[in-house]
């Protein structure tokens, strides 16, 4: 039975992996939904398999005693002392302490609400009758009742954990706190307005770099009065120089637009000057010139050959994939090294590989039917060859645009769980909060802890020193 369950689990894992690989292609929403459904089934089968295998696992643990990771030191400890009898159960003699055994168990205490009462005594002078009272601290929402921690939790639950507001409302109701969805939506809007100066500071940082990664993804938006949704776009711009040993903090800026017109990235990048990693979207073409140079993505080239090989098993496509794999092998060796060193290694090792691949493309293309998918993949690579090979002569650049694609993964998960925006204004608001949350993650900062601290301080923080509140400057208390 265990063998059959193991085979079924392996088959489910392969199906999930295949659908996840296809999630960026045509009908990606449908494929992602299928993958999610399969993953739910996989979780159930894995749980059943674990239960069925428990006796075997127990025997193995008794014999092999595998290493177990210790529980994190930063977690608070609660001690439960289990006292032994004070007298010997055999002879009744007195017992003496000779040590102890400690077994740690990881437990969970559900999040809880609390009410913070701001008490301000009024004092009067006995001589002149003057009345003195401490001022009320600045509140995140004027005349509002939510504290900074609650607002941060609502924002992170929605934009990082992908919990729509109506689900959050239901969760809070189970804890005896009635917070209507409309109330939560109002808090989100007011919090976004409070954090706008931080988004502006983040934009200045992102656009101040000399290299940038750009991409976009569709998002559903309510069409007012139509009773259906239309498609907006969420654009991402990522500054991440860590691959070239850069010390600038990584950051991502999201921008919303109601369509995919080429004027949108032109407006977003009006202050940027440098090298732009992007896909083959024609809307970027008007950007390229003296101010912005195009850096094409080898991951997109590889994906086209991979799709052909996965569908047909083509040996020619496999050969192209081998050429590209050799280029990525060079990148593994230079990641994180200084730009000059990266450029030298690339010119020495990747240069001949690029020349060989170009010769292969030129020789293979004419042998294929122009309408074949393989010929389309070859033409795609050749049409962008100058932009594809620019990275080899500049150690600051990356071989692909994966930094931008990684930043969009959370969006892809979120739009499955909730209607992304009720209006274009909601799209702009969500783009700003996403920028802050994802930047915190890029810098290994807990977004909820950082937002709690920032929301409690930003109203009284000097506008000229707003950069001090950006995620990479946050230090937990």
C-alpha positions in Angstrom: 0.0 0.0 0.0 2.8 2.4 0.9 4.5 1.8 -2.5 1.2 2.7 -4.3 0.7 5.8 -2.2 4.3 6.8 -2.9 3.8 6.4 -6.6 0.6 8.5 -6.5 2.4 11.3 -4.6 5.2 11.4 -7.1 2.8 11.6 -10.0 0.9 14.4 -8.3 4.2 16.3 -7.6 5.2 16.0 -11.3 1.8 17.3 -12.4 2.0 20.3 -10.0 5.5 21.1 -11.2 4.5 20.9 -14.9 1.5 23.3 -14.3 3.7 25.7 -12.3 6.2 25.9 -15.2 3.3 26.7 -17.6 1.8 29.3 -15.3 3.4 32.3 -17.2 2.1 31.1 -20.6 -1.3 31.2 -22.3 -4.3 30.6 -20.0 -2.0 31.0 -17.0 -4.9 31.7 -14.6 -6.6 28.4 -15.5 -3.4 26.5 -15.2 -2.5 28.1 -11.8 -6.0 27.2 -10.5 -5.5 23.6 -11.6 -2.1 23.5 -9.9 -3.6 24.9 -6.7 -6.3 22.2 -6.8 -3.8 19.5 -7.3 -1.6 20.9 -4.5 -4.6 20.7 -2.2 -5.0 17.0 -3.1 -1.3 16.5 -2.7 -1.4 17.9 0.8 -4.2 15.5 1.7 -2.4 12.5 0.2 0.8 13.4 1.9 -1.0 13.6 5.3 -2.5 10.2 4.7 0.8 8.8 3.7 2.5 10.2 6.8 -0.2 8.6 9.0 0.1 5.3 7.3 3.8 5.3 7.6 3.9 6.2 11.3 4.8 2.8 12.7 7.7 2.4 10.3 8.9 6.0 11.0 8.8 5.3 14.7 11.0 2.2 14.3 13.4 4.0 12.1 13.7 6.9 14.7 14.5 4.4 17.4 17.3 2.9 15.4 18.7 5.7 13.3 18.0 8.7 15.7 18.1 11.4 12.9 19.3 14.9 13.8 16.5 17.3 14.6 16.9 21.1 14.2 16.7 23.0 17.5 13.8 25.4 18.0 14.6 29.1 17.4 16.3 30.8 20.4 14.4 34.1 20.0 11.0 32.4 20.8 9.8 33.0 24.3 9.8 29.9 26.6 7.1 28.8 29.0 8.2 26.1 31.5 5.9 23.4 32.7 7.6 21.5 35.6 6.4 17.9 36.1 7.4 17.1 39.7 8.3 13.5 40.5 7.3 11.9 43.9 9.2 13.3 46.9 9.7 9.8 48.4 11.0 6.6 46.9 8.1 4.6 45.5 10.0 1.4 46.5 11.3 2.0 50.0 9.8 5.3 51.1 13.2 7.0 51.4 13.9 10.7 50.8 14.8 11.7 47.2 17.6 14.0 46.1 17.8 16.0 42.9 20.4 14.7 40.4 19.6 16.7 37.2 16.7 17.0 34.8 15.6 16.3 31.3 14.2 19.0 29.1 12.0 18.4 26.1 11.0 21.4 24.0 7.7 21.5 22.1 6.7 24.1 19.6 3.3 25.5 20.2 1.1 28.3 18.8 -0.8 31.0 20.7 -3.4 32.6 18.4 -3.1 36.3 17.8 -5.2 38.4 20.1 -6.7 41.8 20.3 -6.1 44.3 23.1 -7.4 47.7 24.0 -4.8 50.4 24.7 -6.3 53.1 27.0 -4.6 56.4 26.7 -5.1 58.0 30.1 -4.2 61.7 30.4 -4.7 63.1 33.9 -5.7 66.8 34.2 -3.8 68.8 36.8 -4.7 72.2 38.1 -2.4 74.7 39.8 -3.4 75.5 43.4 -2.1 79.0 43.1 -3.3 80.2 39.6 -5.8 77.5 38.7 -4.1 76.8 35.4 -5.0 73.3 34.0 -2.2 71.2 32.5 -2.7 67.9 30.6 -0.4 65.9 28.4 -1.2 66.1 24.7 -2.8 63.1 23.0 -0.2 61.1 21.0 -0.6 61.3 17.2 -3.0 58.6 16.0 -2.4 56.7 12.8 -5.9 57.5 11.7 -7.3 60.8 12.9 -10.3 60.2 15.2 -9.9 56.5 14.3 -9.7 53.7 16.8 -7.2 51.2 15.2 -3.6 51.1 16.6 -0.5 50.8 14.5 -0.2 47.1 15.1 -3.7 46.4 13.9 -3.3 48.5 10.7 0.0 46.7 9.9 -1.6 43.3 10.4 -4.5 44.2 8.1 -2.2 45.4 5.4 0.2 42.5 5.6 -2.6 40.0 5.7 -4.1 41.5 2.5 -1.0 42.2 0.5 1.6 39.7 1.8 -0.6 36.8 2.9 -3.3 37.4 0.3 -6.3 37.4 2.7 -9.1 39.5 1.3 -10.8 41.9 3.7 -14.0 39.9 4.0 -12.1 36.9 5.1 -10.2 38.9 7.7 -13.5 40.3 8.9 -14.7 36.7 9.5 -11.6 35.8 11.3 -11.9 38.7 13.7 -15.5 38.0 14.3 -14.6 34.5 15.6 -12.5 36.4 18.2 -15.5 38.5 19.3 -14.4 41.7 17.5 -16.9 43.0 14.9 -14.9 44.8 12.1 -17.0 45.2 8.9 -15.3 44.8 5.6 -16.1 48.4 4.7 -14.4 49.6 7.9 -11.2 47.6 7.1 -11.3 49.0 3.5 -11.4 52.5 4.9 -8.4 51.8 7.2 -6.5 50.4 4.2 -7.2 53.6 2.2 -6.2 55.9 5.1 -3.0 53.8 5.8 -2.0 54.0 2.2 -2.3 57.8 2.3 -0.3 57.9 5.5 2.5 55.9 3.8 2.6 57.8 0.5 5.7 59.8 1.5 7.6 56.5 2.0 6.5 55.3 -1.5 7.8 58.6 -3.0 11.1 58.1 -1.2 11.3 54.5 -2.4 10.7 55.7 -6.0 13.6 58.1 -5.7 15.9 55.3 -4.5 14.8 52.8 -7.2 15.1 55.3 -10.1 18.4 56.5 -8.7 20.2 53.3 -9.7 22.0 52.7 -13.0 20.5 49.3 -13.7 16.8 48.4 -13.4 14.6 45.3 -14.0 11.1 45.9 -15.4 8.1 43.7 -16.2 4.3 43.9 -15.9 1.4 41.6 -15.2 -2.4 41.8 -15.7 -4.7 42.4 -12.7 -8.5 42.4 -12.6 -10.3 45.7 -11.8 -14.0 46.3 -11.3 -15.6 48.2 -14.2 -18.0 50.7 -12.5 -21.6 50.0 -13.4 -20.8 47.1 -15.7 -21.0 44.3 -13.2 -17.8 42.7 -14.5 -14.1 43.2 -14.4 -11.7 44.7 -16.9 -7.9 44.2 -17.1 -5.5 46.7 -15.6 -1.7 46.3 -15.5 0.7 46.3 -12.6 4.2 47.3 -13.5 7.3 46.4 -11.5 10.6 48.1 -11.4 13.3 46.4 -9.3 16.7 47.7 -8.2 18.9 44.9 -7.1 22.6 45.2 -7.4 23.6 42.4 -5.1 24.5 40.1 -7.9 27.3 42.5 -8.9 28.5 43.0 -5.3 26.6 46.3 -4.9 25.9 47.7 -1.5 22.7 49.6 -2.4 19.7 48.2 -0.6 17.5 46.2 -3.0 14.0 47.7 -3.6 11.0 47.2 -5.8 8.5 49.8 -7.0 5.1 48.9 -8.3 3.0 51.2 -10.5 -0.5 50.6 -11.6 -2.0 51.6 -15.0 -5.4 50.9 -16.5 -3.9 49.6 -19.7 -0.7 48.4 -21.3 0.0 51.4 -23.6 3.7 52.2 -24.2 3.2 55.6 -22.7 2.9 54.0 -19.2 6.5 52.8 -18.8 7.7 56.0 -20.5 6.0 58.0 -17.7 7.2 55.6 -15.0 10.8 55.8 -16.1 10.9 59.5 -16.9 13.7 60.1 -14.3 15.7 56.9 -14.9 18.9 56.8 -16.8 20.9 53.6 -17.3 20.4 50.0 -18.4 17.0 48.4 -18.4 16.5 44.7 -18.2 13.2 43.8 -19.8 11.4 41.3 -22.1 10.5 41.9 -25.7 7.4 44.1 -25.1 7.2 46.7 -27.9 6.2 49.4 -25.4 9.7 49.6 -24.1 11.2 50.3 -27.5 10.5 54.1 -27.4 12.6 54.2 -24.2 15.8 52.9 -25.7 18.3 55.5 -26.9 20.9 57.8 -25.4 19.2 57.8 -21.9 18.3 54.1 -21.5 20.0 51.0 -23.0 18.2 47.7 -23.6 19.3 44.6 -21.8 17.4 41.5 -23.1 16.5 38.4 -21.0 18.1 35.0 -21.7 15.4 33.4 -19.5 12.8 34.4 -22.1 14.9 32.9 -24.9 15.4 29.7 -22.9 11.7 29.5 -22.2 10.8 29.4 -25.9 13.2 26.6 -26.6 12.1 24.7 -23.5 8.4 24.9 -24.5 9.3 23.3 -27.9 11.4 20.6 -26.3 8.7 19.8 -23.6 6.0 19.5 -26.3 7.9 17.6 -29.0 11.1 16.3 -27.5 13.0 18.0 -30.3 16.8 17.2 -30.3 17.4 20.6 -31.9 15.7 22.4 -29.1 17.6 20.3 -26.6 20.9 21.5 -28.3 19.8 25.1 -27.9 19.0 24.5 -24.2 22.5 23.0 -23.7 24.1 26.2 -25.2 22.1 28.4 -22.8 22.8 26.2 -19.8 26.6 26.7 -20.4 26.0 30.5 -20.2 24.2 30.1 -16.9 27.0 27.9 -15.6 29.4 30.9 -15.9 26.9 33.1 -14.0 26.9 30.8 -11.1 30.6 31.3 -10.7 30.5 35.2 -10.9 27.4 35.9 -8.8 28.2 38.4 -6.1 31.6 39.2 -7.4 32.7 42.8 -8.3 31.7 44.2 -11.7 35.3 44.2 -13.2 35.9 40.6 -12.2 32.5 39.6 -13.6 33.2 41.3 -16.9 36.7 39.6 -17.2 35.3 36.1 -16.5 32.4 36.6 -18.9 34.6 37.9 -21.7 37.0 35.0 -21.2 34.4 32.2 -20.7 31.0 33.4 -21.9 32.3 35.2 -25.0 33.3 32.1 -26.9 30.1 30.4 -25.9 28.0 33.2 -27.2 30.0 33.2 -30.5 29.4 29.4 -30.8 25.7 29.8 -30.1 25.3 32.6 -32.6 26.9 30.4 -35.3 24.5 27.5 -34.4 21.5 29.8 -34.7 22.6 31.2 -38.0 23.2 27.7 -39.4 20.1 26.0 -37.9 17.5 28.7 -38.7 17.5 28.3 -42.5 17.0 24.5 -42.2 13.6 24.9 -40.5 10.1 25.8 -41.7 9.6 29.5 -40.9 6.2 28.8 -39.3 7.6 26.2 -36.9 7.8 27.1 -33.2 11.5 26.3 -33.2 12.1 28.8 -36.0 10.2 31.4 -34.1 12.4 30.9 -31.1 15.5 31.2 -33.2 14.3 34.5 -34.8 13.4 35.8 -31.3 17.0 35.3 -30.2 18.6 36.7 -33.3 16.4 39.8 -33.4 17.6 40.7 -29.8 21.2 39.5 -30.1 22.8 42.8 -29.4 20.7 43.4 -26.3 21.2 39.7 -25.2 25.0 39.9 -25.3 25.4 43.3 -23.7 25.7 41.7 -20.3 29.0 40.0 -21.3 30.7 43.4 -21.6 29.3 45.0 -18.4 29.8 43.4 -15.0 27.0 45.4 -13.5 24.3 43.7 -15.7 22.5 40.4 -15.2 22.0 37.6 -17.7 18.2 37.7 -17.3 15.3 39.6 -15.9 14.4 37.1 -13.2 14.5 39.8 -10.5 11.4 41.4 -12.0 9.6 38.2 -12.5 10.3 37.1 -8.9 8.7 40.4 -7.6 5.5 39.5 -9.4 5.0 36.1 -7.9 3.1 37.4 -4.9 0.8 39.4 -7.2 0.0 36.2 -9.1 -1.0 34.5 -5.9 -3.0 37.4 -4.6 -5.2 38.0 -7.6 -6.5 34.4 -7.3 -7.8 35.1 -3.8 -9.4 38.4 -4.1 -10.6 40.9 -6.7 -7.5 43.0 -7.0 -9.0 46.5 -7.1 -12.4 48.0 -7.0 -11.2 51.0 -9.1 -8.2 52.5 -10.7 -7.6 54.5 -7.5 -7.6 51.2 -5.6 -5.0 49.9 -8.0 -2.7 52.8 -7.4 -3.2 52.4 -3.6 -2.4 48.7 -3.7 0.7 49.3 -5.9 2.1 51.6 -3.2 1.5 49.1 -0.4 2.9 46.2 -2.4 6.0 48.3 -3.0 6.6 48.7 0.7 5.8 45.1 1.7 7.9 43.5 -1.1 10.9 45.8 -0.4 10.8 44.8 3.2 10.9 41.2 2.2 13.9 41.8 -0.2 15.8 43.2 2.7 14.9 40.3 5.0 12.8 42.6 7.2 9.5 41.4 8.8 7.0 43.6 7.0 4.5 43.5 9.8 7.0 44.5 12.5 8.4 47.3 10.3 5.0 48.6 9.3 3.9 48.6 13.0 6.9 50.7 13.9 6.6 53.0 10.9 2.9 53.7 11.1 3.3 54.6 14.8 6.1 57.1 14.0 5.5 58.5 10.5 2.9 61.2 11.5 5.5 63.0 13.8 8.6 62.1 11.7 10.4 65.1 9.9 9.6 65.0 6.2 13.2 65.8 5.3 14.3 62.6 7.1 11.7 60.3 5.6 14.4 58.0 4.3 15.2 57.0 7.9 11.9 55.0 7.9 12.6 52.9 4.8 12.7 49.2 5.5 16.5 48.7 5.3 17.0 51.3 8.0 14.6 49.5 10.4 16.1 47.9 13.5 13.9 45.7 15.7 13.7 46.9 19.3 
